[in-house]
Amino acid sequence: MGAALLCGVAAPAIPADPGAPPPEEGFHLDPHLGFRRGDHRVDLLLDLRYRWEDWKAYDPDWSDFHGLRSRFALDYRYKDVFRVFAQGQQMAVLGIDGDASGAGAAYRAANGDERNPNGVRPSQLFVEAAPVEGAWLRFGRSYIDMGTLVPQTEPNWAFLARSRLSQRLIGEVGWSTGARANDGLAAFFEWEGQAFHGFAAQPTTGVLVVDSDAYERQKDITFGGLHWTAARGSLVDDSQIEAFFIAYQDDRNPDQVSGLFGDIEVYTLGGSWLGVYPCGPGRFDLLLWGAIQVGTFHDQDGDGGVRKLDQLAGAVIAEAGYQLPGLWSQPWLRVGVNWASGDGSPDDGSRNTFFNLLPTNHPYYGFLDQLAFSNLIDLLVQLRLTPIGELGVDLTYHRFWLQESDDFRWSGSGAFAKKSFGYARNPSAGSRDVGHELDLTLTYPLARGVSLMAGFSKLWGGDAFDGQARKNASFGYLQLQLSH
């Protein structure tokens, strides 16, 4: 479930390389199994994933389960100006014990306490028109992963753009068995190195929900946004610059939604700078990201009541690294900090806790997924190695604090079920000290389109976990994935 997984799970939704020559008439195997006749082309896309996970989260015993996900899609194109994409998703989480902890307990709770929840649902179904080169308009159900539409060909740029920058606020949560799609409109236009991405949609259920309730439209949640990208070199050499605006509204009935206290209307404005620069014998990389939020948010006050509060919050990310591709194992050392504001004065009529929206948090704030990007300070050190052949090693250390001890310790990745807010709040025990986490991930491509991944993560909980029977959490996993 490492950062590289984000690229693998999204593969079936990404069209074939537009620069590649078209296949010959009749059936073809490359780049996908399909058929072409004249201006008509149909491709069959498959993505199969098996993952075994073993958890011990604040519990004395280990508990394991098996996750299976199959995505199968038909992609029809006419002259590259019209497209119909249909994808189904089979999901199953098998062998969840009644006393499971960690993700196993979360899957079981989200699926009616079933031991073996499973389902088959339509995960994507959209039509797309491309009236001019470099532009398309899409209508229907699709994944909206902010920051993934501008292609990156070099491995270091691809890693930074997809696994350190994209989906910070809007993403499919692709590491999970269920994932999350969106029903609505999306548009993309690229001109002379400037890319514009716009969207307006309602999210589906999913992520932890894998039974027949998955991929149902959440009609009381609406979001939309604009995302501008200046590709590297278009404005500044070796640098990519972005700006974005996102509007989010949740009008669900709080009496029917756990963790929700009333309407939410939040507007987020931000931008980023990403660069990779030659420096001595290696390459220096820099990532800067920032956002501010305004709006209104019904939430609890200091006395436990509910009030309509003015949302005023912010978040900042700064990461830097240095890579030596000419040395053995191509070492790449990176350091960074993720900071999201918290609310130290719950009675002043203003809510200052940064709201994480609908993100994919997994690659950013610890692979144990115990924290959201709210009231958080995350100091990280990351070492990436390629010691033998194509074996990838990723070792990341996190040191976590709460930004405000009077606020909560937040976790979650946004709305995933109709009766759940999507974020859990846990008391801080009057402390800012959340603890340390160490994540180890190994990846290896067995063959074209076939990858093997294994990993282990451990969280040593700090004083913010006082009051719990146990503070520490661990999990290990093994994953096999086939994409074609």
For each residue, the residues with C-beta under 8 A, 3 or more apart:
1: 5 51 175 362 367 441 453 455 477 479
2: 5 363 367 394 439 441 443 453 455
3: 6 159 162 163 164 363 394 441
4: 7 8 163 392 394 441 443 451 453
5: 1 2 8 9 174 175 453 479 481
6: 3 9 10 162 163 166 167 174 175 360 362 363
7: 4 10 11 158 162 163
8: 4 5 11 47 49 451 481 483
9: 5 6 47 49 172 174 175 179 481
10: 6 7 13 14 143 145 148 172 174
11: 7 8 14 45 47 483
12: 45 46 47 71 73 87 483
13: 10 73 85 87 124 142 143
14: 10 11
15: 18 75 83
16: 20 31 32 43
17: 20 31
18: 15 80
19:
20: 16 17 31
21:
22: 36 41
23: 28 30 34 36 41
24: 28 36
25: 36 37 38
26: 35 36 37
27: 33 34 35
28: 23 24 32 33 34 35 36
29: 32 33
30: 23
31: 16 17 20 43
32: 16 28 29 43 44 45 75 484
33: 27 28 29 43 44 46 484
34: 23 27 28 41 42 43 44 75
35: 26 27 28 41 42
36: 22 23 24 25 26 28 40 41 42
37: 25 26 40 41
38: 25
39: 78 79
40: 36 37 76 77 78
41: 22 23 34 35 36 37 76 77 78
42: 34 35 36 74 75 76 77
43: 16 31 32 33 34 74 75 77
44: 32 33 34 72 73 74 75
45: 11 12 32 71 72 73 74 75 87 484
46: 12 33 70 71 72 73 482 483 484
47: 8 9 11 12 69 70 71 72 481 482 483 484
48: 69 70 71 481 482 483
49: 8 9 67 68 69 70 479 480 481 482
50: 66 67 68 479 480 481
51: 1 66 67 177 477 478 479 480
52: 64 65 66 67 477 478 479
53: 64 65 66 67 102 103 104 475 476 477
54: 62 63 64 475 476 477
55: 62 63 64 100 101 102 103 104 473 474 475
56: 59 60 61 62 63 101 102 473 474 475
57: 101 102 105 368 473 474 475
58: 101 461 465 468 469 470 471 472 473
59: 56 63 99 101 470
60: 56 470
61: 56 99 101
62: 54 55 56
63: 54 55 56 59 96 97 99 100 101 102 104
64: 52 53 54 55 95 104
65: 52 53 93 94 95 96 97 100 103 104 107
66: 50 51 52 53 92 93 94 95
67: 49 50 51 52 53 92 93 94 177
68: 49 50 90 91 92 93 94 177
69: 47 48 49 89 90 91 92 177
70: 46 47 48 49 89 90
71: 12 45 46 47 48 87 88 89 90 123
72: 44 45 46 47 87 88 90
73: 12 13 44 45 46 85 86 87 88 124
74: 42 43 44 45 84 85 86 87
75: 15 32 34 42 43 44 45 83 84 85
76: 40 41 42 83 84 85
77: 40 41 42 43 80 82 83
78: 39 40 41 81 82 83
79: 39 82
80: 18 77 130
81: 78 129 130 131
82: 77 78 79 127 128 129 130
83: 15 75 76 77 78 127 128 129 130 136
84: 74 75 76 126 127 128
85: 13 73 74 75 76 124 125 126 127 128 142
86: 73 74 122 124 125
87: 12 13 45 71 72 73 74 122 123 124 125
88: 71 72 73 120 121 122 123
89: 69 70 71 120 121 122 123 179 214 215
90: 68 69 70 71 72 118 119 120
91: 68 69 118 119 120 121 177 178 210 214
92: 66 67 68 69 116 117 118 119 177 210
93: 65 66 67 68 96 104 107 111 116 117 118 177 210
94: 65 66 67 68 116 118
95: 64 65 66 115 116
96: 63 65 93 100 104 105 107 108 114 115 116 117
97: 63 65 100 104 115
98: 108 113 115
99: 59 61 63
100: 55 63 65 96 97 104 105 108
101: 55 56 57 58 59 61 63 104 105 473
102: 53 55 56 57 63 105 106 368 473 475
103: 53 55 65 106 107 208 369 475
104: 53 55 63 64 65 93 96 97 100 101 107 108
105: 57 96 100 101 102 108 109
106: 102 103 109 110 208
107: 65 93 96 103 104 110 111 117 177 208 210
108: 96 98 100 104 105 111 113 114 115 117
109: 105 106 113 208
110: 106 107 207 208 209 210 416 417 420
111: 93 107 108 114 117 208 209 210 211 213
112: 117 211
113: 98 108 109
114: 96 108 111 117 211
115: 95 96 97 98 108
116: 92 93 94 95 96
117: 92 93 96 107 108 111 112 114 210 211
118: 90 91 92 93 94 210 211
119: 90 91 92 210 211 212 213 214
120: 88 89 90 91
121: 88 89 91 212 214 215
122: 86 87 88 89 125 141 215
123: 71 87 88 89 141 179 181 215
124: 13 73 85 86 87 140 141 142 143 181
125: 85 86 87 122 140 141
126: 84 85 138 139 140 141 142
127: 82 83 84 85 138 139 140
128: 82 83 84 85 136 137 138 139
129: 81 82 83 136 137
130: 80 81 82 83 133 135 136 137
131: 81 135 137
132: 135
133: 130
134: 189 190 191
135: 130 131 132 187 188 189 190
136: 83 128 129 130 187 188
137: 128 129 130 131 185 186 187
138: 126 127 128 142 185 186 187 188
139: 126 127 128 184 185
140: 124 125 126 127 183
141: 122 123 124 125 126 181 182 183 204 215
142: 13 85 124 126 138 181 182 186
143: 10 13 124 172 174 179 181 182
144: 170 171 172 182 186 199 201
145: 10 148 166 167 170 171 172 174 360
146: 166 167 168 169 170 171 197 225 227 244
147: 150 161 162 165 166 167 168 227 242
148: 10 145 161 162 166 167
149: 188 195 197 229
150: 147 161 190 195 229 231 240
151:
152: 157 158 160 161 162
153: 157 158
154: 157 158
155: 158 159
156: 159 160 276 283 285 323 332
157: 152 153 154 160 161 232 276
158: 7 152 153 154 155 161 162
159: 3 155 156 162 163 164 384
160: 152 156 157 163 164 165 274 276 285 287
161: 147 148 150 152 157 158 164 165 166 240 274
162: 3 6 7 147 148 152 158 159 165 166
163: 3 4 6 7 159 160 166 363
164: 3 159 160 161 287 319 363 364
165: 147 160 161 162 168 272 274 287 289
166: 6 145 146 147 148 161 162 163 171
167: 6 145 146 147 148 170 171 172 359 360
168: 146 147 165 171 289 317 359 364 373
169: 146 244 246 268 291 356 357 358 359
170: 144 145 146 167 223 225 246 357 358 359
171: 144 145 146 166 167 168 174 358 359 360 413
172: 9 10 143 144 145 167 179 180 181 360
173: 176 178 179 180 206 207 359 360 362 413 414 416
174: 5 6 9 10 143 145 171 179 360
175: 1 5 6 9 360 362 363
176: 173 179 206 207 208
177: 51 67 68 69 91 92 93 107 210
178: 91 173 205 206 207 208 209 210 214 416
179: 9 89 123 143 172 173 174 176 206 207
180: 172 173 203 204 205 206 207 358 414 416
181: 123 124 141 142 143 172 203 204 206 215
182: 141 142 143 144 199 201 202 203 204
183: 140 141 201 202 204 217
184: 139 199 200 201 202 224
185: 137 138 139 199 200 201
186: 137 138 142 144 197 198 199 201
187: 135 136 137 138 196 197 198 199
188: 135 136 138 149 195 196 197 198
189: 134 135 195 196
190: 134 135 150 193 194 195 196
191: 134 194
192: 234
193: 190 230 231 233 234 235
194: 190 191 228 229 230 231 234
195: 149 150 188 189 190 228 229 230 231
196: 187 188 189 190 226 227 228 229
197: 146 149 186 187 188 226 227 228 229
198: 186 187 188 224 225 226 227
199: 144 182 184 185 186 187 224 225
200: 184 185 222 223 224
201: 144 182 183 184 185 186 222 223 224
202: 182 183 184 217 218 219 221 222 223
203: 180 181 182 217 218 221 223 358 414 415
204: 141 180 181 182 183 214 215 216 217 218
205: 178 180 209 213 214 215 216 218 416 417 418
206: 173 176 178 179 180 181 209 210 214 215 416
207: 110 173 176 178 179 180 413 416
208: 103 106 107 109 110 111 176 178 416 417
209: 110 111 178 205 206 213 214 416 417
210: 91 92 93 107 110 111 117 118 119 177 178 206 214
211: 111 112 114 117 118 119 214
212: 119 121
213: 111 119 205 209 216 417 418
214: 89 91 119 121 178 204 205 206 209 210 211
215: 89 121 122 123 141 181 204 205 206
216: 204 205 213 418
217: 183 202 203 204
218: 202 203 204 205 221 252 415 418
219: 202
220: 250 251 252 253
221: 202 203 218 248 249 250 251 252 415
222: 200 201 202 248 249 251
223: 170 200 201 202 203 246 247 248 249 357 358
224: 184 198 199 200 201 246 247
225: 146 170 198 199 244 245 246 247
226: 196 197 198 244 245
227: 146 147 196 197 198 242 243 244
228: 194 195 196 197 242 243 244
229: 149 150 194 195 196 197 240 241 242
230: 193 194 195 234 235 236 240 241 242
231: 150 193 194 195 234 240
232: 157 236 237 238 239 240 274 275
233: 193 236 237 238 239
234: 192 193 194 230 231
235: 193 230 239 241
236: 230 232 233 239 241 275
237: 232 233
238: 232 233 275 276 277 278
239: 232 233 235 236 273 274 275
240: 150 161 229 230 231 232 273 274 275
241: 229 230 235 236 271 272 273 274
242: 147 227 228 229 230 271 272 273 274
243: 227 228 270 271
244: 146 169 225 226 227 228 268 269 270 271
245: 225 226 267 268 269
246: 169 170 223 224 225 267 268 357
247: 223 224 225 265 266 267 268
248: 221 222 223 264 265 266 267 268 355 357 358
249: 221 222 223 263 264 265 266
250: 220 221 260 263 264 415
251: 220 221 222 263
252: 218 220 221 256 257 260 418
253: 220 256 257
254: 257 260 261 262 298 306
255:
256: 252 253 419
257: 252 253 254 260 418 419 420 421
258: 419 420 421
259: 420 421 422 423 424 425
260: 250 252 254 257 264 421
261: 254 298 299 300 306
262: 254 298 299 306 308
263: 249 250 251 296 298 308
264: 248 249 250 260 295 296 297 298 355
265: 247 248 249 295 296 297
266: 247 248 249 293 294 295 296 297 311 355 357
267: 245 246 247 248 293 294 295
268: 169 244 245 246 247 248 291 292 293 355 357
269: 244 245 291 292 293
270: 243 244 289 290 291 292 315
271: 241 242 243 244 289 290 291
272: 165 241 242 287 288 289 290 317
273: 239 240 241 242 286 287 288 289
274: 160 161 165 232 239 240 241 242 285 286 287 288
275: 232 236 238 239 240 285 286
276: 156 157 160 238 283 284 285
277: 238 283 284 285 286
278: 238 283 284
279: 282 283 284 322
280:
281: 324 326
282: 279 322 323 324 325 326
283: 156 276 277 278 279 322 323 325
284: 276 277 278 279 320 321 322
285: 156 160 274 275 276 277 319 320 321 322 323 334
286: 273 274 275 277 319 320
287: 160 164 165 272 273 274 317 318 319 320 336
288: 272 273 274 317 318
289: 165 168 270 271 272 273 315 316 317 318
290: 270 271 272 314 315 316 317
291: 169 268 269 270 271 314 315 354
292: 268 269 270 313 314
293: 266 267 268 269 311 312 313 314 354 355
294: 266 267 310 311 312
295: 264 265 266 267 310 311
296: 263 264 265 266 308 309 310 311
297: 264 265 266 308 309 310 311 351 355
298: 254 261 262 263 264 306 307 308 309
299: 261 262 306 307 309 351
300: 261 304 305 306 346
301: 304 305 306 307 309 346 347
302: 346 347
303: 347
304: 300 301
305: 300 301
306: 254 261 262 298 299 300 301
307: 298 299 301 349
308: 262 263 296 297 298
309: 296 297 298 299 301 349 350 351
310: 294 295 296 297 349 350 351
311: 266 293 294 295 296 297 350 351 355
312: 293 294 350 351 352
313: 292 293 340 341 351 352 353 354 355
314: 290 291 292 293 340 341 354
315: 270 289 290 291 338 339 340 341 354 373
316: 289 290 337 339
317: 168 272 287 288 289 290 336 337 338 339
318: 287 288 289 336 337
319: 164 285 286 287 334 335 336 337 380
320: 284 285 286 287 334 335 336
321: 284 285 332 333 334 335 382
322: 279 282 283 284 285 332 333 334
323: 156 282 283 285 330 331 332 333
324: 281 282 327 330 331 332
325: 282 283 330
326: 281 282 330
327: 324 330 331
328: 387
329: 385 386 387
330: 323 324 325 326 327 385 386
331: 323 324 327 383 384 385
332: 156 321 322 323 324 382 383 384 385
333: 321 322 323 381 382 383
334: 285 319 320 321 322 380 381 382 383 384
335: 319 320 321 380 381 382
336: 287 317 318 319 320 379 380 382
337: 316 317 318 319 377 378 379 380
338: 315 317 364 365 373 376 377 378 380
339: 315 316 317 376 377 378 403
340: 313 314 315 354 356 373 374 375 376 403
341: 313 314 315 352 353 354 375 403
342: 352 353 354 374 375 376 402 403 404 406 407
343: 346 350 351 352 353 375 404 406 407
344: 352 404 405 406 407
345: 348 350 352 406
346: 300 301 302 343 406 407
347: 301 302 303
348: 345
349: 307 309 310
350: 309 310 311 312 343 345
351: 297 299 309 310 311 312 313 343
352: 312 313 341 342 343 344 345 404
353: 313 341 342 343 374 375 407 408 410
354: 291 293 313 314 315 340 341 342 373 374 375
355: 248 264 266 268 293 297 311 313 374
356: 169 340 359 361 372 373 374 410 412 413 414 423
357: 169 170 223 246 248 266 268 414
358: 169 170 171 180 203 223 248 413 414 415 422
359: 167 168 169 170 171 173 356 372 373 413 414
360: 6 145 167 171 172 173 174 175 363 413
361: 356 364 365 369 371 372 373 412 413
362: 1 6 173 175 367 369 413
363: 2 3 6 163 164 175 360 367
364: 164 168 338 361 373 378
365: 338 361 369 371 372 373 376 378 398 400
366: 369 370 371 378 398 400 437 439 457 459
367: 1 2 362 363 437 439 441 455 457
368: 57 102 437 439 457 458 459 473 475
369: 103 361 362 365 366 411 413
370: 366 411 437 459 473
371: 361 365 366 376 378 400 409 410 411 434
372: 356 359 361 365 376 410 411 412 413 423
373: 168 315 338 340 354 356 359 361 364 365 376
374: 340 342 353 354 355 356 410 423
375: 340 341 342 343 353 354 402 403 404 407 408 409 410
376: 338 339 340 342 365 371 372 373 400 401 402 403 410
377: 337 338 339 400 401 402 403
378: 337 338 339 364 365 366 371 398 399 400
379: 336 337 398 399 400
380: 319 334 335 336 337 338 396 397 398 399
381: 333 334 335 396 397
382: 321 332 333 334 335 336 394 395 396 397
383: 331 332 333 334 393 394 395 396
384: 159 331 332 334 392 393 394 395
385: 329 330 331 332 392 393 395
386: 329 330 389 390 391 392 393
387: 328 329 391 393
388: 391
389: 386 444
390: 386 444 445
391: 386 387 388 442 443 444
392: 4 384 385 386 441 442 443 444
393: 383 384 385 386 387 440 441 442
394: 2 3 4 382 383 384 439 440 441 442 443
395: 382 383 384 385 438 439 440 441
396: 380 381 382 383 438 439
397: 380 381 382 436 437 438 439
398: 365 366 378 379 380 436 437 438 439
399: 378 379 380 436
400: 365 366 371 376 377 378 379 434 435 436 437 462
401: 376 377 432 433 434
402: 342 375 376 377 405 407 409 428 431 432 433 434 464
403: 339 340 341 342 375 376 377 407 432
404: 342 343 344 352 375 407 432
405: 344 402 428 430 431 432 464
406: 342 343 344 345 346 428
407: 342 343 344 346 353 375 402 403 404 428
408: 353 375 425 426 427 428
409: 371 375 402 425 426 427 428 434 464
410: 353 356 371 372 374 375 376 423 424 425 426
411: 369 370 371 372 423 424 426
412: 356 361 372 421 422 423 424
413: 171 173 207 356 358 359 360 361 362 369 372 416 422
414: 173 180 203 356 357 358 359 422 423
415: 203 218 221 250 358 420 421 422
416: 110 173 178 180 205 206 207 208 209 413 420 422
417: 110 205 208 209 213 420 422
418: 205 213 216 218 252 257
419: 256 257 258
420: 110 257 258 259 415 416 417
421: 257 258 259 260 412 415
422: 259 358 412 413 414 415 416 417
423: 259 356 372 374 410 411 412 414
424: 259 410 411 412
425: 259 408 409 410
426: 408 409 410 411
427: 408 409 467
428: 402 405 406 407 408 409 431 432 464
429: 463 464 465 466 467
430: 405
431: 402 405 428 462 463 464 466
432: 401 402 403 404 405 428 464
433: 401 402 462 463 464
434: 371 400 401 402 409 461 462 464 465
435: 400 459 460 461 462 464 465 471
436: 397 398 399 400 459 460 462
437: 366 367 368 370 397 398 400 457 458 459 460
438: 395 396 397 398 457 458
439: 2 366 367 368 394 395 396 397 398 455 456 457
440: 393 394 395 455 456 457
441: 1 2 3 4 367 392 393 394 395 453 454 455
442: 391 392 393 394 453 454 455
443: 2 4 391 392 394 451 452 453
444: 389 390 391 392 451 452 453
445: 390 448 450 451 452
446: 450 451 452
447: 450
448: 445
449: 482 483 484
450: 445 446 447 480 481 482 483
451: 4 8 443 444 445 446 480 481 483
452: 443 444 445 446 478 479 480 481
453: 1 2 4 5 441 442 443 444 477 478 479 480 481
454: 441 442 476 477 478 479
455: 1 2 367 439 440 441 442 476 477
456: 439 440 474 475 476 477
457: 366 367 368 437 438 439 440 474 475 476
458: 368 437 438 472 473 474
459: 366 368 370 435 436 437 472 473 474
460: 435 436 437 471 472
461: 58 434 435 464 465 468 470 471 472 473
462: 400 431 433 434 435 436 465 471
463: 429 431 433 466
464: 402 405 409 428 429 431 432 433 434 435 461
465: 58 429 434 435 461 462 468 471
466: 429 431 463 471
467: 427 429
468: 58 461 465 471
469: 58
470: 58 59 60 461
471: 58 435 460 461 462 465 466 468
472: 58 458 459 460 461
473: 55 56 57 58 101 102 368 370 458 459 461
474: 55 56 57 456 457 458 459
475: 53 54 55 56 57 102 103 368 456 457
476: 53 54 454 455 456 457
477: 1 51 52 53 54 453 454 455 456
478: 51 52 452 453 454
479: 1 5 49 50 51 52 452 453 454
480: 49 50 51 450 451 452 453
481: 5 8 9 47 48 49 50 450 451 452 453
482: 46 47 48 49 449 450
483: 8 11 12 46 47 48 449 450 451
484: 32 33 45 46 47 449
